[in-house]
């Protein structure tokens, strides 16, 4: 067995083991209010998402070694996205997420918006299609064939449909923070893991269909993608207003009993964090999409102006090669 295969097998095995032991090694509950130093330095490795972030980074780098000339920018995007997942789940933000609305929302917005944008721009599917070996046999599919089958599957097509991806991305946020079901997540390790997984996967599916550089998804025209991003901006903005207004304190009974922070003030801070962490990346992506649309229109206009000239030039060459006989 080659060293690369052994490393990949160890990474996958570590991820499976982490999932199995996660309920028993969750981070200890904080005993006091957060400080800047505590949020930055109070790390406790999340044995599911922390391990997954490291595994994905290692597997990506193994793929880069097999594909000469792979763009460094894509590698930087992917590794930065993995780092965001690590920060959202294993730093002080992740430790305080189960007991503070502001940190819970900060963690989930990082997983649903910031990390997916970076991971999608890393082009992992394109890298895998070039790095994975073919089976060499028609009757025995290999890793590359399995990946192609997954990309062509009905599940993949459904999850990357614009309306489905949009609903999966914003739906849980509205369910928990607008309709007041956040008590399901607070204090429950399994629920916290589940909502983090939904946030990350839904965010990846949404941004893959909007700005993804990988094959495997049918994207809307530029106007449709701009409409998607504008709708997401409105959805995140309304969520920030509802949460930040603090007319109804979310999870008041559970959070007030802990006595870590002023619950109403923390919820107002959560609204500000939604604006900062959610709106700004989406706005940047929206502006980039508008710029891509403008460049595409310019290229189309150049082609339209050039094609008649090329046709006339080709006719002239044909006439010179075979002059008419009188």
C-alpha angles and dihedrals in degrees: 000000000000121000092246092054091048091051092048091049091050091050093051092044091051091052092051091047090049091053090050096052099035097101090057102046104043117147116277114256113262114255098207144022117293124262129194090254091048093052093047100038105022096094125168114175113243102224093211108037096022092053091042091054092052093044093050092048092051094046091049092051090049088054092049089056089056095049112062114211096021107163113264091213091063091049090051091050093051095047091047089051090052089049090053090053089050093050093046094053109024106034127077087281090063093044094054095039096091093052105035129054093212094054092041091055093041090054094046095046090050089052096042101042117008101042096043093052090055095041093049091052088054090071097219095170093054089049093049093049089055098039103042116087123238117243093234091217129089094213097048116055118211132208092280092051091049090052092050090049090052092051090051094045124116091239091059092047092050096046092051095049105119096237094045095047091046092050094047091050100048100023098079092046091054092043093054104032106027100035093037103243095129091112087079090067101037112093095000116109095193094047090049091053091047097051091046090053092048092048094051097043095043091048091050092049092049098048092040088062092047109037104002119139093200129094122242104075134078109231127206119244116273092267091054092048091050088051090052092052093045090052090050091051090053092046094051092044093053090047090053091051094048094047096041095049089068093202086141116031109225117228090355097159096051097038097043090053090058091055095205099129143352098283097208093048091047090054091053088052088052090059090054091049090053089056093047101041100031109033100042098057091044091049090052091050090048092053091047090052091050089051091050090051091051092050091048090052090049092051091048091051091050091050091049091052094044102045096067090049091050091049091052091046091051091049090051092051091048091051092050092049092050109023116196116262118231 
